[in-house]
Amino acid sequence: MFYLQRLPLCPFSHSMASIEESEPMLVTSQGGEKRVCPEKGEEEEGDLPPKRPRVQNDQKNGGQSHQDEEEEPEGNGSEGEDGEEDGETFADMMKHGLTEVDVGILKFVSDHEGFSGILKERYSDFVVHEINKQGKTVQLDDLSIPPETDESDVLTEEQKQQLGELQLFKNKEGNVSIEVEDDTKEKRTLIHKAIKTQFPGLETKTEEREGHKFIVAYHAAGKKALAAPRKHSWPKKRGSFCHFVLYKENKDTMDAINVLSKFLRLRPNLFSYMGTKDKRAITVQEIAVLKITAERLAHLNKCLMNFKLGNFCYKNHPLKLGELQGNHFTVVIRNISGTQEQVQQAMTSLKETGFINYYGMQRFGTTAVPTHQVGRSILKNDWNEVVDLILKPRPGAEKGYLVRCREEWAKTQDPEAALKKLPIKRCVEGQLLRGLSMYGKKNIITAFGLIPRNNRLMYIHSYQSVVWNTMVSRRIEAFGLKAVEGDLVLRGATPTEAESHSIHDIVMPLPGFDVIYPSHHGYREMLSADGLDIDNMRHKVKDYSLAGAYRRVIIRPSDVSWEVIQYDDPKISLVHTDVEKLEDKPAPVFNTEGKYRALRMEFSLPPSTYATMAIREVLKMDTSIKNQTQLNTTWLN
């Protein structure tokens, strides 16, 4: 007799809510309930709170924790770093990359005929707008600075410009002098306060020159002073956090934060955000930063390329990962082969039925050694294999210094010698080698710990993801798009009502020590084949003990719309961006008899779903970088 296993569901809106306060129940065919989670006393380890299963709500692209925004660990130096290419092209690098079949992405939900097209041929073909927790789509539509307290009026616009240039070290004189001969002591006090408040890092003093009195602004001693302005300079009535909208082009969120930190001379951890966004895209999201003025942020618009900051306001709280409701996508698929009827069928299916909520290709890296293989070795406690997978020579083109580093490691097994081959040490290979050099090859766990925690955990999440993808493909192959007894659902009535549930109610677990599995699952067999025990998923290193999570099998996008457009110039942008609207630039004009055809679609997704998987369902084609690179290269040639 099959069981219908049900999970209590916390109230949720558009996104999937955490069920940390609820416990999965196994509902028997007699209707009784049985607790299947460990007792709380068994779960707690050390000072960390117990890890609980949850409905997954990672924080990236309405997908990549992320809708299309979870990047692979920043490690493999073969991408993401500036440096030599040794004449090899990106297409060469992708010859040994992954395809969808390699990571368990096998099935479709609809039977419409697919067609070809090129995804992200230009980064402006993929536009992401965050949807905040109030359900509002975040847009950049205002570059003005919010009204300040009274002291802001004591500085003229010319003085503010001069002080801003001084703050950014663009003033050759090294100071700005403001004549205050005729001003009262009260006004001079306000000027001192306004400079220190609006331009942190600057100090002021009063000087007399040839009988005239001046307030002189200059840089505080050392960079530390600029990075940590004096506490008393921040008005008590102003919120401690400046929230702003960040528009960025072709830059992922962490890279963008690092750039802002560098120009503002701040620590990156002073910034907070609700989710990370893709690199190869135009993205718009909300950011918050502690005690930095809107004026100071707005100055960056004059000196940064491919960024724009606006919609400033002050609040008393930072942002938290996962607070977003999702993301809204505007996607252009160029050079489509589908007829108008094919497009209509495909987009109608996406709108009405949805797509399989697979983890997208970003989750698994782009090189010949997939991240999930490293994650599996971590979970198996096979640390020699972890080192081997990260450092060994691999097929496919890589930057020359990485090739030489790997060859040196293979030849000598000497971390210091291999490290000398790397001009850039912050890639994962460099961090691991530095750890091995410091702690020795007999302390690999400690050495591996030099890699940033998020990167280390992403390897394990990648393995969980490939298991989930594979299990979902098998489940759909076996039972199709109907709920059956044995499925996990977020809410249900009684076991006899299994057939009344929709496929949209069904969740599947990511493997972990604190989840229950559908009774028709093959998880045990898959994990066993990988050398793992499904009944013993706790790891001796606490960071690598994962509770598991629950994830919807099918996602149905909202706000779906589409049109087929024709154009003649393959290099023009086909989306009217927020910045173009602010600059009053005209929207793209399309030629009804243009040489090329493109599908422009819009849709919204909840967190932790991948837009590329929605696009895959429409096109019925492999969305891997390997396949898209081959298509793109063929078209351009």
ABEGO torsion letter per residue (X at the ends): XBBBBBBBBBBBBABBBBAAABBBBBBBAAGBBBBABBBAAAABBEABBBBBBBBBBBBBBGEBBBBGABBBBAABAABGBBEBAGGBBAAAAAAABBBAAAAGBABBABABBBBBBBBGABAAABBBBBBBAAGBBBBBABABBBBBBAAAAABBAAAAAAAAAAAAGABAAGBBBBBAAABBAAAAAAAAAAAAAABBGBBBBBBBBGGBBBBBBBBBBEAAAAABBBAAABBAABBABBBBBBBBBGBBAAAAAAAAAAAAGBBAAABBBABBBBABBBBBBBBBBBGBBAAAAAAAAAABBGBBBBGBBBBABBBBBGABAEBBBBBBBBGBABBAAAAAAAAAAAAAAEBBABBBAAAAEABABBAAAAAAAAAAGBAAAAAAAAABBBBEBBBAAAAAAAAAAAAAGBAAAAAAABABAABAAAAAAAAAAAAEAABAAAAAAABBAAAAAAAAAAAAAAAAAAAAAAAAAAAEABBBBGBBBABBBBAAAAAABBAAABBBBBBBAABBBBAABAAAAAAAAAGBBAABABBABAAABBAEBBBBABBBBBGBBBBBBBBABAABBABBBAAAAAAGBBBBBBBAABABBBBBBBBBBBBGBBAAAAAAAAAGBBABAAAAAAAAAAAAX
